[in-house]
């Protein structure tokens, strides 16, 4: 009688949490995927000599005092797994645009990962439910060629007649035209990355990207803006406060590398970005005049300097945490990549100077996206056009008569300036071109800082996470294949911090 009274259909509903969603809502998932796109590393921020510190702290650049954990593979369990789940939930012919956007975003995430570490799981990644618990590490060459193909197919498949994620798309609100520009701009970035490793492939995809249509206008910029209830990971250092802290937690100030570049070329970005805090009674007041700005020499000071407050640091316009944007990809970079394609003789649709001038103009105009902070900075984030024009004509005009290396250096310096905040991309471009020409040996007369694990050289890759318990055999095979030493006694640690990834050739 007890058995006959049971309703087996109703039993399956027991112990189900009514507040938990156990199925995929693609729109919700896509929003989170986009929010997971930005990748930052404040150690790289010092390594690319935007800032310098007097403190003896671990970092990837600057003093390079200690061994640093690598990129981390958390991106697999967050972004990549979410992308796969979202794709699998899209099953109708009407989902073509949505799948294309996921392919584009996946390429964006993978290129940062492989650029930082080299060979990584790719083709067999995120396949645990198919029984692959120890995915092989694919070569960076294979990964790059597939990413370029993915971007090519995804961009071509985007259609104005099919639905998108709409308002769930926090970057472009479902605008297919702007997403197509994003895909081709990313393709151009990836193509140029291969300029020293596979020039034929680089040239082919660079021309395909330019022909497809890359970003040109401020409206094309892909950026995230966070609200007051969520800490903004774009902020360079969380410890910067709304009022000046005379000894901020990392002891950071802007570096001489950055300030000297600004001052020498009378770059108007210095008025937006840089401030010296002057003591006035019991508080501090901002000084943004050009004459007041002073950088700290990277790796040259240990111990709190008496003149610490006289060095420049980031203006509140830059680190305001409530409404500051985080630029993911924009037209300034796109046009600098075109300028380089012209320099290399691959493209002749514009001149190097035309592309350079447009890139610099957009790089300065994009500062208007940042909020003004009248109570803390006397300057406006919008740079007047007359200052942009003066910079292009007399401050730092394009050196069209320079050598190849001189022009590549100028393009790369502009990329370093316009990509402030996108530390991984600046680091990758520096490894590829060798510019800007940073000096990492400033300790007591051109010496590396004591204890530097790389002997005063900048890291060229980040180590893999420790996979000894799960996928160690495949990881060790990948290290050996790339020629990275496995012996912990090696100067640059066991995971070859000075080893070069596939596309990082001698320059």
N, C-alpha and C positions, 0 to 999 in steps of 0.2 A: 504493500500500500504506500509506503514511503517513497519507493522508487517511482511509482506511477504518478505521484503527486509532484514530482520535480519537472520543471520546465527547462530543458537543456538550453533553449535559446536565451532565456533570461539569465542563466548561470554565467554565460560568457560576458555579461556586463558587470559582474561583481569585481570589486577592487580596482575599478577604473577611476582615475583622478578626473573629476569634472572640470578642473581648472588647467589641465594640461592638453595641449594640442599634439596629437600623435600622427598628424599628417602634414604634408608640406603645403604651405601657402606661398607660391612662387614670389608674389609681390613682396611679402614681408621678408622673405629670405634674401631677395635681391637687394633690398635696402641695407640689410646687415652686411652683405657681401661688399657693397660699395663703401660702407663705413670702415671695413677692414682693409681697404686698399692701401692707405698711407703706411709707409714704413720709414722709421727714423732711427737714428743712432747718434746720441749726443757725443759719444767718443769720436765718431767720424766728423762731427761738427768741429771739434778741436783739431782733428787730423787734417782737415781741409783749411785750417788756419783762419777760420772766421773769428775764433776766440782763442785766448790764452789764459793760463791760470798760474797763480803763484803757489798753489797747493800741490802737495805730493800725493796725487790721487791716480788710480788706474784710469787709463784711457787708451784709445786706439791711435790717436795722433798726439800732438803736443809733446809732452815729456816721454810718452810711450813707456811708462814705468813698469807696467805689469801685464801679465797675460790676461786676455779678455775672452770671455765666452763668445761663441760665434753667433751667427744669424738666428739659429734656433729653427726647429722644424715644426713649431706650433702652427705655422701657416697651413700645414697639411690638414690638421684636425679642425681648423677654423674655416679659412677661406676656401681651400681646394675641395674639402669634403662638402661644404655647403654648395659650391658650384655644381658638383656632381649630383647632389640631391635635387637641386633646383632643375637641372637639365632633365633628370629622369621623370620629374613631375610634368614636364612639358611634352605632350604627346600628339598634339594635333598639327595639321598643316598651317594653322593660323599662328603657331608659336615660333615661326622662323626668325623673326626679329629678336625675340627674347633669347633664343638659343645663340644667335650671333653675338649679342651683347655679352653673354656669359663667356663665350669663347674669347672675346676681346679682353675682358677683365681677367680671365685666367692667364692669358699671355702676359698681361701686365705684372701679375704676381710672380709668375715663374721667372720672368727675366730678372727681377730683383734678386730672387733666391739664387739662381745659377750664377749671376754676376758676382755675388758675394762669396760663393763657396766652390764653384766649379761643377763637376759632374754631380747630379742629384737624381733621385727617383723621379721619373716623369711618366713614361708610357705605362708602367705597372703601378703607379701611385694611386691611392684611394680605391684600392681594389680588394680590401679585406673581405667584403661580403662575397667576392668571387673566389675566395680561398688563397689570395696572394697576401701573405702576412710579412714576407720579406722581399719587397720589391727590389729589382736590380737598379743600380745607379747608371743612368744613361749618360753618354758623353755630351759635353756642352755643345759640340758641333751638331749632333743629332737634334738636341733640344732646340737650338737656335733655328735650324732649318725648318723644324716643325712649327715653331712659333710664328715664323714669317709666313709660312703657308696658311696657318690658322687665321692670321690677320687678313691675308689676301682673300681667302674664301669668305670670311665673316663680313668684311667690308663690302664685298661684291654682292652678298646675299641680302643686305639691308634694303628694305623696301618701304616706301612711304605709304603703301596701300595696306600694310599689315599692322596689327596692333603692337604696342610696346608695353613696357611696365608702367608707363604713364607717371602719375604722381609718386609712385614708389621709387622712381628713378631720381635720387636726390642730386645727381650731377646735372642732368639735362632735361628732366621732366619728360623723357620719352622722345626727345627730338632726334630723329633718325639722321638728319643732315649733319648735326653736330657730332653725333656718335661716329659717323663715317669719317669725319675729319680727325676725330680722336684716334681711330684705328690706323689711318694712314700716317698720322704724326708719330704714333708709337712704332709703326713699321719703319719709318725713316730713322728713328732713334736706334732701333735694333740693327737696321742695315748698316748704318755708319759705325756701329760697334765692331763690325767685321772688317773694317777698312784695312787693317794690317794682317788679318788672318785669312781672309777669303775675299779678295778684292772683286772678283767676278760676281759672286753672290751679293756682295755689298752694293755694287753699282746697279745690278739688275733690280733689286728691291728698292733702292733709293729712288731710282727713276720711276718705278711703279707707284711708289708712295706720292711723289711730287705730282705725277700725272693724275692720280686719284683725287688729290686735293687735300692739303694739310691745313693746319690752323693758320689764320692770318689776322683775325680780329680779336679784340678783348672779349667779345661775346662768346668766343670759342673756348675760353679757358675752362678746364675742368677743375673745380675746387670744391672743398667742403667748408662749411661754416658751422661752428658749434654754438650752442646757446649757453646761457648762464648756468644751467643746471648740470652741465657736463664739462668736466675739465678738458681743455683743448690740448690734445697731444702735439699740436703745432708749436706750442710755446717752447722756445729753445731750452729753457730750464725752469722747472716748476717752482723753484725757490725765489724767482724774481717776484717782488711784491709790488703792491700799488704805490708804496712809498719807498724811497731809496733805503736799501739795507747796505750800510757801509762795508759789510763783509758778507756778501751773498754766499750761499752754502758751498758753491764750488770755487769761489774766489775768481770768477771769470770776468774778464774784460775783453773788449774787442782787440784783435791782434794788430800789430804793426803792418802785417801783410795786407790786411783789408784797409785800414785807415790810410796808410801811405798811398795805396792805389787810388782811393777816393780823393785824397788831397792833391796828388800830382796831376790828376786829370780834371780837377774841379767838378767831380761827379755830384750832381744834385741829389742823388740818393742818400748822401751822407746826412743831409738835413732831416730826412725822414727817419733814418735808421739809427743814428748815433747821438748820444747825449753824454755830457759830463755833469755829474751832480755836485753842485757847490754847496758847502755847508753854510747855512744862514740861521743863526740862533740855534734852536733845538731841532731844526729840520734841514732839508736839502731843497735846492731849487735847480731846475734843469738849465744847462747851458748848451745850446745847439749851434753856436757860432762855429764857423770853419776853423778859425784860429785856435779854438779851445780843444779841438779833438786830438786825442793822443792814444796811440795803440801800445799794447804790452807785447814785448818780444816773446814769442812762444819758446817754452823750455828754458828760460833764462833766469827765472827767479824762484827761490824756494824760501818760504817764510813771508809773513805779512809785511809788505813794503810800506814805509811811512807815507809814501805818496800815492797809496792805492786809490784814493778817491779822485785823483787827478786824471785817471785813465778813462777812456770812453767805454760805454757799455750800451746795450740795446735800449733804444727808446721804447717807452710804453706803447707807441704806435705799432711796434713789431710784436711785443710779447703780451699785449692785451689778450686775456684768455677767454673772454666771453664771446667776442664776435670776430676775432681775427680769422682769416681764411687760411686754408692749407691747400696750396696749389699742387695739383697732381700732374698736370700736363698743360702746356700753354703755347701760344703763338711765338713768344720770344725764342724759345728753344727751337721750334720748327724752322724759323727763318734763319737762325744761326746754323742749323744743319744744312739748309739749302745753300747758304754762303760757303760752307765747307765743300759741298758737292760741286759747286762752281769752281772753287779753288782747285779741286782735284781733277777738273776737266771732264766731269761726268755730265754736267748740265749747263745749258747756256740760255735758259729762258729768261733769266735776269742777270744782272751783274752782281759780283760779290758785294760791292758797296750798297747797292739797292737792298739786298737781303739783310746785310748788316745793319743799315740805318733803320729798316723797318723793325728788326729784332730789338734794337736798343729802344726805339720809340715805344714798342709794346711792353718791354720790360719795365720802363719807367711809368707808363700809363697804368700798369696793373697795380701800382701802389695805391691807387684810389680805392681799391677793394678793401684796404685796411681801414679800421676805424680811426677817427681823430680822437685824441685824448686831451682836450683843452686844459683840464686841470693839472696835467702832468707834463705836457709838452707844448711849447709855443708854436710848433710847426704844424702844417697841414699835410696830410698824407698824399694829397694830389700835387704832382709835380707840374709846374707851369710849362707850356709848350716852348716858351722862349728859352727856358733853361735846357730843355732837351735839345733844341736847335743849336744852342751855344756849345753844348757838349759834343755834338756830332761834327761841328765845324772847326772848333778850336781846342776843345778839351781832350777828346780822344777820337779824332776822326780815323776812318778806316785807312790803313796804310796800303793803298792799292799798288804802290811801287815796291813794297817790301818783298823779301824772299818768301818762299813757301813756308818755311818754319816761322818766320816773323808774323805772317798773316794767320797761320794756324794758331799761334800763340795768342794773337789778339782775339780771335773768335773764341778760343777756349777761356780766356779771361772773362769775356762777356758772359759766357755760359756759367762760369763760377759766380758771377755777380747776379745774374738774373734767376738762377736756380737756388738762391738762398733758401734753406729749409728742406731741400730735397737732397739730403746729404749722400744717399746711396748713388744717385745719378751723377753728382759732382765727382764723387770718388771714382766711379767707373770711367768717366770722361778723362779725369786726370791720369788714370792708369793707361788709358789708350793713347793719349796725346803727349803726356809728360808735362802738360801746362795746366795751371800756372806752375812756375818753377819754385816750389817751396823749399825752404831750408829747415831741416829738422835737427840741426846740430848747432845750437846756440848757447850751450852750457860752458861758461868760463873759457871763451876763446875757441869757438868752432868745434866743440866737443859734444858727443851724444850725452844726454842726461844719464847720470849714474843709475844703473839697474835696468836700462832699456833692454827689453828682450830681443829687439831687432837691431841693436847697435846703432840707433839713431836713424834708422830708415823707416819709411812709412809702410804699414801693413799692405800687402797686395791681395790678400784674401782673408776671409774669416774661417775659423775652424768649424768642422762638422760638430753637431751635438754628439754626446756619448751614446752610441747605439750598441755597446758591448752585450747588453742583455737581449737584444732583439734582432738586429740586422748587421751584426759586426762583420761577418764574412764579406758581405757585399760592399760594406763601407771600406774595409781594408783593401779589397780588390780595386776599388775606385781610387784610393789614395796611391796605391802602387802604380796603377795605370797612368796617373797624371804626373808621376815622378816626385811625389811629395814624401819626404822622409817620415818614417814611423818611429824612429828612435827618440825617446823622451830627452836624451842628452843633447840633441841637436840644439844649437843656439836659439833658433827661432821657434822653440817648442816642438812638440811631437807632430803637429799638424801643419807644418810648412806655412807660417804666416807670411813669408816672403816668396812663396811659390806663386807661380802665375797660372791663372786659368787659361783656357784654350785661346781665347781671342786676345789676351794680353801679351802681345809680342814686344820685343825690345824696341824702344823708341828713343 
